[in-house]
Amino acid sequence: MNAVAPMTISRARSWKTETLGLHGVAWQLAAKKIRDEQTAVASSAGQSDAYWKRESGDAMRTRARTVASDTDKLATALSAAGTAATVAAQDLSSHRLVVLKYADDARANQFDVADDGTVTPSAAMYATLVSRVGKTSATLAWPKLVDAAKDRTVTLKQALADLLAADVRGESTIRDAFKGLPPVDVSTAPMKKEDAPPANASVETNRHWWNSLTTAQQQEMIEKYPETVGNRDGIPVDARDSANRKRLPSLILDAEAHQQTVAAQYGTNSDQYKLATQKLDDLRNVETAAEKIKGADAHNQRYLMMLDTTTGRKTRAAIAVGNPDKADHVSVTTPGRTTTTGSLPGMVKEANNLQYEAEKQLRLQGKNDTVASIAWLGYDTPQNPKAITVGELAEAGVDTGTADRAAEGAKALNQFYNGLEASHDGGKAPHITAVGHSYGSLTTGLALQNGEHPVTDMVVYGSPGVGANSPTELGLDNGHAYVMRADDDLIRWAQDVPKILDWNGVAHPLVEDWQDNNNGGFGSDPARNPNFTQLETHDSTSTDGQHRRLPGAHGHSDYPRSAGGTDADPLPRVTTYNVAAVVAGLPENAIQVRR
């Protein structure tokens, strides 16, 4: 059974209902053209008895009548589908505008609005109230605002439900229009690679294409053309995982053969051999990181959601711990500079620890919600510069010192976020948290500005900037963007590098670009920005009622690492504890920096 993607505000906002209406018009025009052509053909066939007689002529005319009947059925179906699509487009447009009206009105009145339609009073609303009537009166008035938010929630969620119903109704009516046509015999119509949408197709296109296939056709695409399935955002994770795992062994064999060929042709000290070895190592690293856990249930299993060896400069991959299509809460962690597939085994272990800690906090609250944690390496991260002088550092560090690589990855990451919502199994949208480390936090921030998205919360650590100066610029409600930075993390100097270069008399475009272009595209320093919620990195005690000891984080890389314990029960640092609290939808557990 095909899953019905949950209806959310971001999904509603991204829809272009006029496209469906244009499809309807095109179907109606096609029906008219078919009927016009068939009329001429039928007339010619009917008059053929004057010159084409006997058995062969009679057989032709019998065949012509059969074709005419089938053609009429097709034209009738297209005409009905065209009408259904036109009506559905109008219906969807009307309900979509209602959703956006309620959502935008709530935000205009300073309420926070979650993507699933939940409305809550915001901190900004409280601050405004205090400034107008004083703290005492504001406190007394607050329950009324909470009640007003609940009323808005009911209204907005009903509007979302109505929009979803209109979507289901429209799709059903269009499908019904084609039901009278004879079924296609799939045994005589094998799937072709070209049947898949383009590689850059939208999430909605991918989802609708996959849902239009029979189970047998879906399996055929996975078996015959796994490369068209494994990296396609918007289709089920199980299908992507199966397709990528089918490809991986053959890719490794091909890489091994290529390495041997290059060694024989160029020698093992050649650059060609080093590149061939790197590609082979990349694939083996993915194989290690994505290895299935023996005895693990589906909830704690690993899923290979991306395996891309052609798009970028290096192999790209994404691995989930837990099934994002089934989980209530989903996190996506984007890494920073120097990260390669060699880092994936460690990232997957950190994802496992994050999932474990988030679910632990949920259980302590008496909740049975599930969590999936994803390690996303879907872009080319900047690598270490090989320079040693200040001037050479400026040249070699362009990748790290500019937003170019982050902007490159942001489009893919935004699509990945939207794909998680589209393929989610169930009527309720998942709670998605975007997590970014180091340069990956910039990629995360730019992805959240790259169009509509279903992300509710963002957590960044060791961040040089997120390309924005407030949560609203990221498409997030106030209070839903969190930052952590250790005292001894050298990233704190990142935004000062151009000034240092300038002081050293280094004439480099980076200096002017940085100053003239929103700090090089990085935006303000999030760790010094009061618009973002600052979370603790020092030794702390858990606020989950267990009073657990939480070691602090040091340097630039400690944030997601465990501080000890065992694989079965890792000891989290305060930074992992904080991220887990946000991922679990328990922000009250997160430990904020005391000001």
C-alpha positions in Angstrom: 0.0 0.0 0.0 1.4 3.4 -0.9 1.8 5.8 1.9 -0.1 9.1 2.0 2.4 11.8 2.7 1.4 14.0 5.7 0.1 17.4 4.9 2.2 20.3 6.3 2.3 24.0 5.9 5.6 23.8 4.0 4.2 21.2 1.6 1.1 23.3 1.0 3.2 26.4 0.4 5.4 24.6 -2.1 2.5 23.4 -4.2 1.7 24.9 -7.6 -1.9 23.9 -8.1 -2.0 25.6 -11.5 0.3 22.9 -12.9 -2.4 20.3 -12.3 -5.0 22.5 -14.0 -2.7 22.8 -17.1 -2.5 19.0 -17.1 -6.3 18.9 -17.1 -6.4 21.2 -20.1 -3.8 19.2 -21.9 -5.7 15.9 -21.4 -8.9 17.5 -22.7 -7.1 18.8 -25.8 -5.6 15.3 -26.3 -9.0 13.7 -26.1 -10.4 16.1 -28.8 -7.4 15.5 -31.1 -7.8 11.7 -30.7 -11.5 11.9 -31.5 -10.9 14.1 -34.6 -8.3 11.8 -35.9 -10.3 8.7 -35.2 -13.3 10.1 -37.0 -11.3 10.4 -40.2 -9.8 6.9 -39.8 -13.2 5.4 -39.2 -14.7 7.1 -42.2 -11.9 5.8 -44.4 -12.3 2.3 -43.1 -16.1 2.3 -43.6 -15.7 3.3 -47.2 -13.0 0.7 -48.0 -15.6 -2.0 -48.9 -15.8 -0.4 -52.3 -12.3 -1.4 -53.2 -11.1 -3.9 -50.4 -13.3 -6.9 -50.4 -13.3 -10.6 -49.3 -11.8 -12.0 -46.1 -8.8 -9.6 -45.8 -11.0 -6.5 -46.2 -13.5 -7.8 -43.7 -10.8 -8.6 -41.2 -9.4 -5.0 -41.6 -12.7 -3.4 -41.0 -13.4 -5.6 -38.0 -10.0 -4.6 -36.6 -10.8 -1.0 -37.4 -14.0 -1.2 -35.4 -12.1 -2.7 -32.4 -9.5 0.1 -32.6 -12.2 2.7 -32.8 -13.9 1.3 -29.7 -10.6 1.3 -27.8 -9.7 4.7 -29.0 -13.1 6.1 -27.9 -12.5 4.6 -24.4 -9.1 6.3 -24.3 -10.6 9.7 -25.4 -13.4 9.3 -22.9 -10.9 8.6 -20.1 -8.7 11.5 -21.0 -11.7 13.9 -21.2 -12.9 12.7 -17.8 -9.5 12.9 -16.3 -9.0 16.4 -17.7 -12.3 17.5 -16.1 -11.3 15.8 -12.8 -7.8 17.5 -12.8 -9.3 20.9 -13.5 -11.8 20.6 -10.7 -9.2 19.2 -8.4 -6.8 22.1 -9.1 -9.5 24.6 -8.2 -10.4 22.6 -5.0 -6.8 22.3 -4.0 -6.1 26.0 -4.7 -9.0 27.0 -2.5 -8.0 24.8 0.5 -4.3 25.7 0.1 -5.1 29.4 0.4 -7.1 28.8 3.5 -4.1 27.0 5.1 -1.7 29.7 4.2 -4.1 32.4 5.4 -4.5 30.9 8.8 -0.7 30.2 9.1 0.4 33.6 8.0 -2.2 35.3 10.2 -0.9 33.5 13.2 2.7 34.4 12.5 1.7 38.0 11.8 0.3 38.1 15.3 3.6 36.8 16.7 2.4 33.2 17.4 4.9 30.4 16.7 3.5 28.0 14.0 4.9 24.5 13.6 4.9 22.8 10.3 2.2 20.4 11.4 -0.1 23.3 12.3 0.5 23.5 16.0 0.2 27.1 17.2 1.9 28.3 20.4 2.5 31.7 22.0 6.0 32.9 21.3 8.7 34.4 23.4 8.5 37.6 21.3 4.8 37.8 22.0 5.5 37.7 25.7 8.2 40.3 25.5 5.9 42.6 23.5 3.1 42.1 26.1 5.5 42.9 29.0 6.7 46.0 27.3 3.1 47.2 26.9 1.3 46.2 30.1 4.1 45.1 32.5 5.1 41.7 33.7 2.3 41.2 36.2 -0.5 41.9 33.7 1.4 39.9 31.0 1.5 36.9 33.3 -2.2 37.2 34.0 -3.0 37.5 30.3 -0.8 34.6 29.2 -3.4 31.8 29.7 -5.8 33.6 27.4 -3.0 33.6 24.7 -2.4 29.9 25.3 -6.2 29.3 24.8 -6.2 31.5 21.7 -3.2 29.4 20.3 -5.1 26.2 21.0 -8.1 27.6 19.0 -5.8 28.6 16.1 -4.3 25.1 16.2 -7.7 23.4 15.9 -8.6 25.7 13.0 -5.2 25.3 11.2 -5.0 21.6 11.6 -8.6 21.2 10.3 -7.6 23.3 7.2 -4.6 21.0 6.7 -6.8 18.0 7.0 -9.2 19.5 4.5 -6.4 20.1 2.1 -5.1 16.5 2.5 -8.7 15.2 1.9 -8.9 17.4 -1.3 -5.6 15.9 -2.5 -6.7 12.3 -1.9 -10.1 13.1 -3.4 -8.6 14.7 -6.5 -6.1 11.8 -7.0 -8.9 9.2 -6.6 -11.1 10.9 -9.1 -8.4 11.1 -11.7 -7.4 7.5 -11.2 -11.1 6.5 -11.5 -11.2 8.2 -14.9 -8.7 5.8 -16.2 -10.1 2.7 -14.6 -12.1 1.7 -17.7 -9.1 1.3 -19.8 -7.7 -2.2 -20.3 -4.8 -3.0 -18.0 -1.3 -3.0 -19.3 0.2 -6.4 -19.4 3.4 -5.8 -17.5 4.7 -9.2 -18.6 4.9 -7.8 -22.1 5.9 -4.3 -21.1 9.1 -4.5 -19.0 10.3 -1.5 -17.2 12.9 0.7 -18.8 15.5 2.9 -17.3 13.9 5.8 -19.1 10.6 5.2 -17.2 12.1 6.9 -14.2 11.9 10.7 -13.9 15.0 12.8 -14.5 17.7 12.6 -11.8 16.9 16.2 -10.8 13.1 15.7 -10.5 11.3 17.2 -7.6 10.4 15.3 -4.5 6.7 15.4 -5.4 7.4 14.1 -8.9 9.5 11.2 -7.5 6.8 10.3 -5.0 4.0 10.3 -7.5 6.1 8.2 -10.0 7.0 5.6 -7.4 3.4 5.4 -6.1 2.1 4.9 -9.7 4.1 1.7 -10.0 2.8 -1.7 -9.0 4.8 -3.6 -6.4 6.2 -5.8 -9.1 7.3 -2.8 -11.1 8.9 -1.2 -8.1 10.9 -4.4 -7.5 11.8 -4.6 -11.1 13.3 -1.1 -11.0 15.3 -2.0 -7.9 16.6 -5.2 -9.5 17.3 -3.8 -13.0 18.1 -0.2 -12.5 19.0 0.4 -8.8 21.0 3.5 -9.8 17.7 5.2 -10.7 16.1 4.4 -7.3 18.8 4.6 -4.5 19.4 8.4 -4.5 15.9 9.5 -5.3 14.4 11.8 -2.5 10.7 11.3 -1.9 10.5 7.5 -2.3 10.5 5.0 0.6 13.7 4.4 2.6 13.4 0.6 2.3 13.5 0.9 -1.5 16.4 3.2 -1.5 18.3 1.0 0.9 17.7 -2.1 -1.2 18.7 -0.4 -4.4 22.0 1.0 -2.9 22.9 -2.3 -1.3 22.4 -4.1 -4.6 24.8 -1.6 -6.3 27.5 -1.5 -3.7 29.2 -4.9 -4.3 29.4 -4.4 -8.0 30.8 -0.9 -7.6 33.5 -2.3 -5.3 34.4 -5.0 -7.8 34.6 -2.5 -10.6 36.8 -0.2 -8.4 39.1 -3.1 -7.6 39.5 -4.0 -11.3 40.1 -0.3 -12.2 42.8 0.0 -9.5 44.6 -3.1 -10.8 44.4 -1.8 -14.4 45.8 1.6 -13.4 48.6 0.0 -11.3 49.7 -2.1 -14.4 49.5 0.9 -16.7 50.9 3.8 -14.6 52.5 2.2 -11.5 51.5 2.3 -7.9 53.2 5.7 -7.3 51.2 7.5 -9.9 48.5 10.1 -9.3 46.1 7.9 -11.3 46.7 5.0 -8.9 46.1 7.2 -5.9 42.8 8.4 -7.3 41.7 4.8 -8.1 42.7 3.7 -4.6 40.8 6.6 -3.0 37.6 5.7 -4.9 38.0 2.0 -3.8 38.6 3.1 -0.2 35.5 5.4 -0.3 33.3 2.5 -1.3 34.8 0.2 1.3 34.2 2.9 4.0 30.6 3.1 3.0 30.3 -0.7 3.1 31.7 -0.7 6.7 29.5 2.2 7.9 26.3 0.8 6.4 26.8 -2.8 7.5 23.6 -4.3 8.8 23.5 -5.0 12.5 22.9 -8.7 13.1 19.8 -9.4 15.2 18.7 -5.7 15.2 15.1 -5.0 14.6 14.0 -2.6 11.8 13.9 0.3 14.2 17.5 0.1 15.1 18.8 -1.1 11.7 21.0 0.9 9.3 19.7 2.2 6.0 21.9 3.2 3.1 19.8 6.2 1.8 22.4 7.6 -0.6 25.3 6.2 -2.6 26.5 8.6 -5.3 29.8 8.1 -7.0 29.3 10.4 -10.0 27.8 13.7 -9.0 30.7 15.2 -6.9 34.4 15.2 -6.6 34.2 12.4 -4.0 31.8 9.6 -3.1 28.7 10.9 -1.4 26.5 8.8 1.0 23.8 9.1 3.7 23.2 6.4 6.3 20.2 6.3 8.7 20.1 4.6 12.1 16.5 3.7 12.4 13.9 4.0 9.6 13.0 7.7 9.0 9.8 6.7 7.3 8.5 5.2 10.5 10.1 7.4 13.2 8.3 10.2 15.0 11.5 12.3 15.2 14.2 12.5 12.6 17.6 14.2 12.8 19.9 14.9 9.8 23.5 15.7 10.7 25.6 17.5 8.1 29.4 17.4 8.7 32.0 20.1 8.0 35.5 20.5 6.4 37.8 17.5 5.9 34.9 15.0 6.2 35.1 12.1 3.8 33.6 8.6 3.6 36.4 7.6 6.0 34.5 9.6 8.6 31.2 7.8 8.0 31.8 4.8 10.5 32.4 7.4 13.3 29.4 9.5 12.2 27.1 6.4 12.2 28.3 5.6 15.7 27.5 9.1 16.8 24.1 8.9 15.1 23.5 5.7 17.0 24.4 7.4 20.3 22.1 10.4 19.4 19.2 8.1 18.7 19.8 6.2 22.0 20.0 9.3 24.1 17.0 10.9 22.5 14.8 7.8 23.0 16.2 7.5 26.6 14.9 11.0 27.4 11.6 10.2 25.8 11.2 7.0 27.8 12.0 9.0 31.0 9.0 11.2 30.1 6.8 8.2 29.6 6.7 8.5 25.8 7.1 5.7 23.3 8.1 8.0 20.4 10.8 6.6 18.1 13.8 8.4 16.7 15.9 8.0 13.5 19.2 9.7 13.1 20.8 10.3 9.8 24.5 11.0 8.9 24.3 13.0 5.6 27.5 13.4 3.5 25.7 14.5 0.4 28.1 17.3 -0.7 31.8 17.9 -1.2 33.2 19.2 2.0 36.2 21.6 1.9 39.5 19.8 2.6 42.6 20.9 4.5 44.7 23.5 2.7 48.3 22.5 2.0 49.7 26.0 2.5 51.8 27.4 5.3 52.2 31.1 4.7 49.4 33.6 5.4 49.1 34.5 1.7 49.1 30.9 0.6 46.5 30.1 3.3 44.2 32.7 1.8 44.5 31.1 -1.6 44.3 27.5 -0.5 41.5 28.2 2.0 39.0 29.6 -0.5 36.8 26.5 -0.2 36.7 26.8 3.6 36.7 30.6 3.7 33.8 31.1 1.3 30.2 29.8 1.1 30.7 28.2 -2.3 30.8 24.5 -1.2 28.0 25.1 1.3 25.8 26.7 -1.3 26.5 23.7 -3.6 25.3 21.3 -1.0 22.4 23.3 0.3 20.1 22.6 -2.7 20.6 18.8 -2.3 20.1 19.0 1.5 16.9 21.0 1.2 15.6 18.4 -1.2 16.6 15.6 1.2 14.7 17.3 4.0 11.6 17.5 1.9 12.0 13.9 0.8 11.9 12.8 4.4 8.5 14.3 4.8 7.2 13.0 1.4 8.1 9.4 2.0 7.1 9.3 5.7 4.6 6.5 6.4 1.5 7.9 8.1 -0.7 10.9 8.4 1.4 12.7 10.9 4.4 14.6 9.7 7.7 13.7 11.4 9.4 16.2 13.7 12.7 16.9 11.8 15.8 18.5 13.3 18.6 19.8 11.1 22.0 19.4 12.8 25.2 20.9 11.5 28.8 20.8 12.6 31.5 23.3 11.6 31.3 24.2 7.9 28.3 21.8 7.7 26.3 24.3 9.8 26.7 26.8 7.0 25.4 24.2 4.5 22.5 23.5 6.9 21.7 27.2 7.2 21.7 27.8 3.5 19.6 24.6 2.9 17.0 26.1 5.2 17.0 29.2 3.1 16.9 27.3 -0.2 13.1 27.1 -0.3 10.2 25.6 1.7 11.2 22.8 4.1 9.6 20.7 6.8 12.3 21.3 9.4 11.1 22.4 12.9 14.4 22.8 14.8 18.0 23.4 14.0 21.1 22.7 16.2 24.6 23.8 15.2 27.9 23.3 17.0 31.4 24.6 16.2 29.7 26.9 13.7 31.5 29.6 11.7 28.0 30.9 10.7 24.7 29.7 9.2 24.3 32.4 6.5 21.5 34.1 8.5 21.0 36.4 11.4 17.8 35.1 12.9 15.7 31.9 13.0 13.0 33.5 10.8 15.5 33.9 8.0 15.9 30.1 8.2 12.2 29.4 8.0 12.1 28.6 11.7 10.1 29.9 14.6 11.9 32.0 17.2 13.4 29.8 19.9 13.9 26.9 17.5 17.5 27.6 16.5 20.2 26.4 18.9 23.9 26.9 19.0 26.8 25.4 21.0 30.5 26.4 21.0 33.2 25.2 23.4 35.4 27.8 25.0 38.5 26.3 23.3 37.0 25.7 19.9 39.3 27.6 17.4 36.3 28.1 15.1 35.6 31.2 17.2 38.3 32.9 15.2 36.8 32.0 11.8 35.0 35.3 11.3 38.1 37.2 12.2 40.4 35.6 9.6 39.7 38.2 6.9 40.5 41.0 9.4 43.8 39.2 10.3 44.7 38.9 6.7 43.9 42.6 6.2 46.1 43.5 9.2 49.0 41.4 7.7 48.8 43.4 4.5 47.5 40.5 2.4 45.7 41.8 -0.7 43.1 39.1 -1.4 39.6 39.3 -2.8 38.4 37.2 0.2 38.9 40.2 2.5 36.6 42.6 0.5 34.1 39.8 -0.4 33.8 38.9 3.3 33.2 42.5 4.4 30.8 43.3 1.6 28.8 40.1 1.4 27.3 39.4 4.8 30.6 38.2 6.3 31.4 36.2 3.3 28.0 34.6 3.2 28.4 33.2 6.7 26.2 35.7 8.3 26.7 36.9 11.9 28.5 34.7 14.4 25.7 32.5 15.8 27.5 32.0 19.1 27.4 35.7 19.8 24.0 36.3 18.3 21.2 36.7 20.9 18.6 35.7 18.3 19.8 32.1 18.7 19.4 30.0 21.8 22.9 29.3 23.3 23.2 25.8 24.9 25.8 24.6 27.5 29.1 22.9 26.6 30.6 22.8 30.1 30.4 19.9 32.6 26.7 19.7 33.7 24.0 17.6 35.3 21.1 16.3 33.3 17.7 18.0 33.8 15.7 14.8 32.9 15.1 13.9 36.6 18.1 11.4 36.6 20.7 14.0 37.6 23.3 12.3 35.4 26.8 13.5 35.1 27.4 15.1 31.7 31.0 15.8 30.8 31.7 18.9 28.8 33.0 19.2 25.2 36.4 20.6 24.3 38.0 21.7 21.0 36.3 21.5 17.7 35.3 17.8 17.4 34.1 16.7 20.9 30.5 17.8 20.5 28.9 14.5 19.1 31.4 12.1 20.7 30.5 9.9 23.7 32.5 10.5 26.9 32.7 6.8 27.8 30.3 4.1 28.9 29.7 1.1 26.7 28.4 0.7 23.1 25.1 -0.5 24.7 24.9 2.4 27.2 27.2 5.3 26.0 27.9 8.2 28.4 26.8 11.4 26.6 28.6 14.7 26.8 26.4 17.6 27.6 26.4 18.6 23.9 25.0 15.2 22.8 22.5 15.4 25.6 21.4 18.9 24.4 21.1 17.8 20.8 19.1 14.7 21.8 16.7 16.9 23.8 15.9 19.0 20.8 15.7 16.0 18.5 13.3 14.3 20.9 11.0 17.4 20.9 11.9 18.0 24.6 13.5 21.4 24.4 12.8 21.9 28.1 15.5 19.3 28.8 18.2 21.2 26.9 20.6 23.1 29.2 20.9 26.7 28.2 23.9 28.9 28.9 23.4 31.0 32.0 23.7 34.7 31.2 
